Amino acid sequence: MSLPDLAIEAKGLVKTYAASKNNPAKTALKGIDLEIPRGSIFGLLGPNGAGKSTFINILAGIVNKTEGKVSIWGRNIDHEPRNARAAIGVVPQEIAADVFFTPFESLETQAGLYGVPKAERQSEALLAALGLTEKRNAYVRQLSGGMKRRLMVAKAMVHRPPVLILDEPTAGVDVELRRQLWEYVVALNKHGVTVVLTTHYLEEAEQLCDQIAIINHGQVVACEPTRELVGRLDTRTVVITPPEPLTAAPKVKGFDAKLRKDGRLAVSYRTGESSVEAVLAAVRAAGVHIKDLATEDPDLEDVFLALTYGADAQVVAQPG
């Protein structure tokens, strides 16, 4: 059987939660169209409440969709639910550990649940790959939070799924653990595993992902190769410190200038269209003296503002 071109495909995916006693009906996904190529590292970004977790939970079989079609590894989740679920491993955002098991026992139990024969299990290899061999026989409750998160990744891979979904895997973990985790994920990807990643760390998405989709209010507002997407986020800010704090923002010709609470002036420009030198010349022409200056790159909040609330924001369909 030939491998599918798409690891995950969603068409017209809708999820509406029924009204309850205290809450009105809510549509979390409003016709999502997504195509996640086989063999890619795909970033799924968006503000809290945008619909990312609902999408992942539908893939994992935890939440039932309201409308639309979803296929995982070429298997429709309605027609082949068990085979579709078997094609993915999901690492949820919340740490859920079997505290009375050892890491080895936890992996063996998970493999048994997936029907992996004992002779084909890879528990020892997974423990080694994720730096947990020394804790093989310790109770999971004795592990640190970072070790528990690594164990969750190992549990998601016990049945060798071709698709791995990581929901905020590095939230609250230290830099070294983050580095180790990404080394393992990149190695998996090089061996053919498709990785779907949600994260609030833009630098992770930029460094790791081949393609990024941004979801907001249950809709896809951007979906394109990472370099193209980052190319749209070419705004930088020059922060001017005058000799005395300003009390009002002057008009800086050709630029967007905003006064900050501390009396500094923040002037934004597009790197492809202007330069720091041009900003400084315009600031001086506006009568502002410069004592000091600094430059700021956009952070994730700026990305969301630009792509989900900006004047040019619009819902775009996945090509194809």
NORFEN-V505892 format. One record per pair of residues at least 6 apart in sequence whose C-alpha atoms are under 6 Angstrom apart, sorted by the first residue. I is the first residue (numbers start at 1). J is the second residue. Records with the same first field share a line. If there is no record, write none. Layout:
I: J ; J
This chain:
4: 74
5: 38
6: 36 ; 37 ; 38
7: 36 ; 37 ; 38 ; 72 ; 73
8: 36 ; 71 ; 72
9: 34 ; 35 ; 70 ; 71
10: 33 ; 34 ; 69 ; 70
11: 33 ; 68 ; 69
12: 31 ; 32 ; 33 ; 68
13: 31 ; 32 ; 67 ; 68
14: 29 ; 30 ; 31 ; 66 ; 67
15: 27 ; 28 ; 29 ; 65 ; 66
16: 26 ; 27 ; 28
17: 25 ; 26
18: 25
19: 25
28: 51 ; 218
29: 218
30: 218 ; 219
32: 219
34: 318
38: 194
39: 192 ; 193 ; 194
40: 194
41: 195 ; 196 ; 209 ; 210
42: 196 ; 209 ; 211 ; 212
43: 196 ; 197 ; 198 ; 209 ; 212
44: 197 ; 198 ; 212 ; 213 ; 214
45: 198 ; 214
46: 214 ; 215 ; 216
50: 215 ; 216 ; 217 ; 218
51: 218
57: 63
58: 64
70: 76
71: 77
72: 84
75: 84
77: 84
87: 161 ; 162
88: 161 ; 163 ; 164
89: 156 ; 157 ; 161 ; 164
90: 156 ; 165
91: 153 ; 166
92: 167
93: 167 ; 168
99: 140 ; 141
100: 139
101: 139 ; 140
102: 137 ; 138 ; 139 ; 140
103: 136
104: 136
107: 123 ; 155
111: 158
126: 154
127: 133
162: 193
163: 193 ; 194 ; 195
164: 195
165: 195 ; 196
166: 197
167: 198
168: 198 ; 199
170: 178
202: 300
210: 225 ; 226
211: 224 ; 225 ; 226
212: 223 ; 224 ; 226
213: 222 ; 223
214: 220 ; 221 ; 222
215: 221
220: 315
221: 314 ; 315 ; 316
222: 316
234: 270 ; 271
235: 269 ; 270
236: 268 ; 269 ; 296 ; 297
237: 267 ; 268 ; 295 ; 296
238: 266 ; 267 ; 294 ; 295
239: 265 ; 266 ; 293 ; 294
240: 264 ; 265 ; 293
241: 264 ; 291 ; 292 ; 293
242: 289 ; 290 ; 291
243: 291
245: 263
246: 263
249: 258 ; 259
252: 282 ; 283 ; 286
256: 267 ; 268
257: 266 ; 267
258: 265 ; 266
259: 265
307: 313
